[in-house]
């Protein structure tokens, strides 16, 4: 039987097939001290017998369900090289076991700097940015393992589309990793540092901001794009469709809770705490939007309308990924895809608000009403003091007309959008 002989062992005697099939309890040697241990219950795990600073010891290298034979050999070789150089693989393993993940480091760092925040709300915003954008990529990684490519995987998808958010996010990742370094959890340069590091990989934020960094769909493409979106399954695709009908921001849709929705009145009321302008915003819902909400599944104990697969809020990147995959499908089919007609860049979710605003302008929609639909601040302080109405019912008609246009049913003189007949 492979590896069960005594004395000097031939190198790399085990095979992947043998590792999968062996059932008899025992220790099976592979060479170089590496062995496969099979216990009486059938469990299998890797180990290595090695001499560390004159003392013979056994190291655990993990179970076969998570560590392959090839990976175990690589780890065993690395341990031998370290031991020959006078190092201690066992001490390093123990140190690594104490190293926090990025998500754990965020929590520990925030405990330290919490008194610096001007309010609990500001602290939550700081954490939310990291949870939303960095968490899916870095959250489970040990801080000691995070390198430049990992930070780029976080920043590149939003660097040109959400430049200010990405800029703040970079600084926050840098702060967390700085804390990890001074706490003894990592060594070497900070991969989130800007000068002499990321500035060689990413365009300067102020240069990106000078461009139209929210590529929008061409109005002529919207109906065909909508039909393509309708072919996509999943909660993220549903969120993107709802975002389109309401011309809302991604964060407003992703944070949408069921208690904000009144189905009977076809109304969504977003509290001021979730709005960019810090004012409550009422969104009239079209029949299509209400039907979409009624058809959505609900997750017990989760307040969010568009929830993540494992619970909690849907990530911003998941909505962006839907549009990215739609673009990739078009290119694969030999078509140019969904490009902004001005800068020729692929459209992004936030750009749909620009598409809505352009459509409203071309329809002759009252400027204040169009801006209110986008939850923009209208007029100066004096004007706002006198303008108490949010034009909800007129915006309801506007939303219905927009939905018809998106579905390719635009035309006719059904709605008086600008205070005069539109047909």
MIDOPA-991000 format. One record per residue (C-alpha): x, y, z. Coordinates in steps of 0.2 Angstrom, whole numbers, always signed. Layout:
N
PT      x      y      z
PT      X      Y      Z
...
END
This chain:
423
PT      x      y      z
PT     +0     +0     +0
PT     +7    +17     -5
PT    +17    +25     +9
PT    +14    +12    +22
PT    +32     +5    +21
PT    +45     +9    +35
PT    +62    +17    +34
PT    +67    +29    +20
PT    +52    +34     +9
PT    +52    +37     -9
PT    +47    +55    -14
PT    +29    +59    -19
PT    +22    +41    -17
PT     +4    +46    -16
PT     -8    +50    -30
PT    -24    +60    -30
PT    -34    +45    -34
PT    -27    +36    -19
PT    -30    +50     -8
PT    -49    +50    -14
PT    -51    +31    -12
PT    -41    +26     +3
PT    -52    +21    +18
PT    -41    +10    +29
PT    -36    +20    +45
PT    -17    +24    +46
PT     -3    +36    +41
PT     +2    +36    +23
PT    +19    +44    +19
PT    +22    +55     +3
PT    +40    +59     +6
PT    +49    +74    +13
PT    +39    +71    +30
PT    +22    +74    +22
PT     +9    +61    +26
PT     -9    +58    +24
PT    -18    +53    +40
PT    -34    +43    +39
PT    -43    +41    +56
PT    -55    +27    +61
PT    -70    +38    +56
PT    -64    +40    +38
PT    -58    +58    +41
PT    -43    +63    +31
PT    -30    +76    +35
PT    -13    +81    +30
PT     +2    +82    +42
PT    +21    +84    +41
PT    +35    +77    +52
PT    +48    +90    +52
PT    +64    +95    +62
PT    +63   +113    +69
PT    +78   +120    +77
PT    +84   +102    +82
PT    +67    +96    +88
PT    +56    +84    +79
PT    +38    +89    +78
PT    +22    +86    +68
PT    +13   +100    +59
PT     -5    +99    +53
PT     -8   +105    +35
PT    -27   +104    +34
PT    -40    +92    +29
PT    -41    +84    +11
PT    -58    +92     +8
PT    -49   +110     +8
PT    -31   +106     +4
PT    -26    +96    -11
PT    -11    +84    -13
PT     -2    +97    -24
PT     -6   +111    -11
PT     +0   +100     +4
PT    +16    +97     -6
PT    +19   +115     -9
PT    +16   +119    +10
PT    +27   +105    +15
PT    +41   +111     +4
PT    +39   +129    +11
PT    +40   +123    +29
PT    +56   +113    +25
PT    +64   +128    +17
PT    +60   +139    +32
PT    +66   +126    +44
PT    +82   +124    +35
PT    +85   +143    +36
PT    +83   +143    +54
PT    +65   +148    +55
PT    +50   +141    +64
PT    +35   +135    +53
PT    +25   +131    +69
PT    +27   +148    +77
PT    +22   +156    +60
PT     +7   +145    +59
PT     +2   +150    +77
PT     +4   +169    +72
PT     -6   +167    +57
PT    -20   +159    +67
PT    -21   +175    +78
PT    -21   +186    +62
PT    -38   +194    +59
PT    -48   +194    +43
PT    -50   +211    +35
PT    -68   +211    +42
PT    -62   +208    +59
PT    -49   +221    +57
PT    -62   +234    +52
PT    -72   +230    +68
PT    -56   +231    +79
PT    -50   +247    +71
PT    -67   +256    +73
PT    -67   +252    +91
PT    -51   +262    +93
PT    -57   +277    +83
PT    -75   +277    +87
PT    -73   +292    +98
PT    -66   +302    +84
PT    -83   +302    +74
PT    -95   +316    +76
PT   -110   +305    +77
PT   -115   +287    +77
PT   -122   +290    +59
PT   -105   +295    +53
PT    -98   +279    +60
PT   -111   +268    +52
PT   -108   +277    +35
PT    -89   +273    +37
PT    -92   +255    +41
PT   -106   +253    +27
PT    -94   +259    +13
PT    -81   +246    +18
PT    -95   +232    +20
PT   -103   +236     +4
PT    -87   +238     -8
PT    -72   +230     +1
PT    -81   +216    +11
PT    -86   +205     -4
PT    -68   +205    -10
PT    -57   +207     +6
PT    -69   +203    +20
PT    -63   +185    +23
PT    -45   +187    +18
PT    -32   +188    +32
PT    -25   +206    +33
PT     -7   +198    +31
PT    -12   +191    +14
PT    -20   +207     +6
PT     -9   +213     -8
PT    -10   +226    -22
PT    -20   +216    -34
PT    -33   +213    -20
PT    -36   +231    -17
PT    -37   +234    -36
PT    -51   +221    -37
PT    -61   +232    -25
PT    -57   +249    -32
PT    -56   +247    -51
PT    -75   +242    -54
PT    -80   +259    -46
PT    -65   +270    -49
PT    -73   +279    -64
PT    -91   +277    -60
PT    -91   +281    -42
PT    -75   +291    -41
PT    -78   +300    -24
PT    -85   +285    -16
PT    -69   +275    -22
PT    -58   +289    -16
PT    -65   +288     +1
PT    -65   +269     +1
PT    -46   +269     -3
PT    -42   +280    +11
PT    -52   +269    +23
PT    -44   +253    +17
PT    -27   +261    +19
PT    -32   +266    +37
PT    -37   +248    +42
PT    -22   +240    +35
PT    -11   +254    +43
PT    -19   +248    +60
PT    -15   +230    +56
PT     +3   +234    +53
PT     +6   +244    +69
PT     -4   +230    +78
PT     +9   +217    +72
PT     -3   +208    +60
PT     +5   +212    +44
PT    +22   +218    +37
PT    +28   +227    +22
PT    +20   +242    +12
PT     +2   +246    +13
PT     -6   +240     -4
PT    -19   +254     -2
PT     -7   +268     -1
PT     -9   +281    -15
PT     +7   +290    -18
PT    +20   +279    -27
PT     +8   +264    -27
PT    -10   +265    -33
PT     -7   +282    -42
PT     +3   +271    -55
PT    -12   +259    -57
PT    -27   +271    -57
PT    -30   +288    -65
PT    -30   +303    -53
PT    -48   +306    -46
PT    -49   +324    -51
PT    -45   +319    -69
PT    -58   +306    -69
PT    -71   +318    -61
PT    -68   +330    -76
PT    -76   +317    -88
PT    -94   +311    -89
PT    -91   +297    -76
PT   -108   +291    -76
PT   -111   +283    -94
PT   -129   +283    -99
PT   -139   +273   -110
PT   -144   +281   -127
PT   -163   +284   -127
PT   -165   +275   -143
PT   -157   +259   -135
PT   -168   +259   -119
PT   -183   +248   -125
PT   -171   +235   -132
PT   -160   +236   -117
PT   -176   +234   -106
PT   -181   +218   -116
PT   -164   +211   -113
PT   -165   +215    -95
PT   -181   +206    -93
PT   -173   +190    -99
PT   -162   +190    -84
PT   -166   +181    -68
PT   -161   +185    -50
PT   -164   +198    -37
PT   -150   +210    -43
PT   -158   +210    -61
PT   -175   +214    -52
PT   -167   +228    -42
PT   -160   +235    -58
PT   -177   +235    -66
PT   -185   +244    -51
PT   -171   +256    -51
PT   -174   +260    -70
PT   -193   +263    -67
PT   -191   +274    -52
PT   -175   +283    -58
PT   -169   +281    -40
PT   -151   +279    -34
PT   -143   +262    -32
PT   -141   +265    -13
PT   -159   +270    -11
PT   -165   +254    -20
PT   -153   +242    -11
PT   -158   +249     +6
PT   -176   +249     +2
PT   -186   +241    +16
PT   -204   +234    +16
PT   -210   +246    +29
PT   -206   +260    +17
PT   -218   +254     +4
PT   -237   +257     +3
PT   -244   +245    -10
PT   -262   +251     -9
PT   -256   +269    -12
PT   -243   +264    -24
PT   -230   +274    -15
PT   -213   +272     -8
PT   -207   +284     +5
PT   -188   +285     +8
PT   -184   +292    +25
PT   -172   +307    +26
PT   -159   +297    +34
PT   -156   +287    +18
PT   -157   +302     +6
PT   -142   +311     -1
PT   -151   +328     +2
PT   -156   +322    +20
PT   -174   +325    +16
PT   -189   +313    +15
PT   -192   +308     -3
PT   -209   +301    -10
PT   -208   +290    -25
PT   -224   +286    -35
PT   -224   +268    -41
PT   -231   +263    -58
PT   -242   +248    -60
PT   -226   +239    -67
PT   -216   +243    -51
PT   -230   +238    -39
PT   -232   +221    -49
PT   -214   +218    -48
PT   -214   +221    -29
PT   -229   +210    -26
PT   -220   +196    -35
PT   -204   +197    -26
PT   -199   +184    -12
PT   -197   +189     +6
PT   -184   +183    +17
PT   -189   +180    +35
PT   -180   +192    +47
PT   -173   +202    +33
PT   -181   +219    +31
PT   -174   +223    +14
PT   -184   +222     -2
PT   -169   +217    -13
PT   -159   +206     -1
PT   -142   +198     -4
PT   -142   +179     -7
PT   -135   +176    +11
PT   -146   +189    +19
PT   -143   +208    +22
PT   -142   +222     +9
PT   -139   +218     -9
PT   -121   +224    -14
PT   -119   +239    -26
PT   -107   +228    -36
PT   -121   +215    -39
PT   -132   +228    -48
PT   -117   +234    -58
PT   -113   +216    -63
PT   -129   +214    -71
PT   -126   +228    -83
PT   -108   +222    -86
PT   -114   +205    -90
PT   -127   +212   -102
PT   -114   +222   -110
PT   -102   +207   -112
PT   -117   +197   -120
PT   -119   +211   -133
PT   -100   +211   -137
PT   -100   +192   -138
PT   -114   +193   -151
PT   -104   +205   -161
PT   -114   +221   -157
PT   -106   +236   -149
PT   -117   +235   -134
PT   -125   +248   -122
PT   -114   +263   -124
PT   -115   +281   -119
PT   -118   +290   -135
PT   -106   +304   -130
PT    -91   +296   -122
PT    -94   +278   -130
PT    -91   +270   -113
PT   -103   +256   -107
PT   -118   +262    -98
PT   -119   +260    -79
PT   -134   +259    -67
PT   -132   +277    -61
PT   -132   +283    -79
PT   -150   +278    -80
PT   -154   +293    -70
PT   -146   +304    -84
PT   -156   +294    -97
PT   -172   +299    -88
PT   -167   +317    -86
PT   -163   +318   -105
PT   -179   +310   -109
PT   -189   +322    -98
PT   -180   +337   -106
PT   -184   +331   -123
PT   -202   +329   -118
PT   -203   +346   -112
PT   -206   +341    -94
PT   -206   +355    -81
PT   -188   +357    -75
PT   -193   +357    -56
PT   -204   +342    -58
PT   -190   +332    -67
PT   -177   +337    -54
PT   -189   +332    -40
PT   -192   +315    -48
PT   -173   +313    -46
PT   -173   +319    -28
PT   -162   +334    -33
PT   -163   +350    -23
PT   -173   +363    -32
PT   -171   +382    -31
PT   -162   +392    -18
PT   -168   +392     +1
PT   -181   +406     -2
PT   -189   +396    -17
PT   -189   +380     -7
PT   -197   +389     +8
PT   -212   +394     -3
PT   -212   +378    -14
PT   -220   +365     -1
PT   -227   +353    -14
PT   -217   +338    -21
PT   -229   +337    -36
PT   -232   +319    -31
PT   -247   +316    -43
PT   -240   +325    -57
PT   -224   +315    -55
PT   -235   +299    -54
PT   -241   +303    -72
PT   -222   +307    -77
PT   -217   +290    -70
PT   -231   +281    -80
PT   -225   +290    -96
PT   -207   +285    -92
PT   -212   +267    -90
PT   -221   +267   -107
PT   -206   +274   -115
PT   -194   +261   -107
PT   -205   +247   -113
PT   -206   +254   -131
PT   -224   +260   -129
PT   -220   +279   -130
PT   -230   +290   -141
PT   -248   +298   -141
PT   -255   +312   -131
PT   -260   +303   -116
PT   -251   +313   -103
PT   -249   +332   -100
PT   -232   +332    -94
PT   -227   +350    -96
PT   -243   +359    -92
PT   -248   +358   -110
PT   -252   +344   -122
PT   -237   +333   -126
PT   -244   +326   -142
END
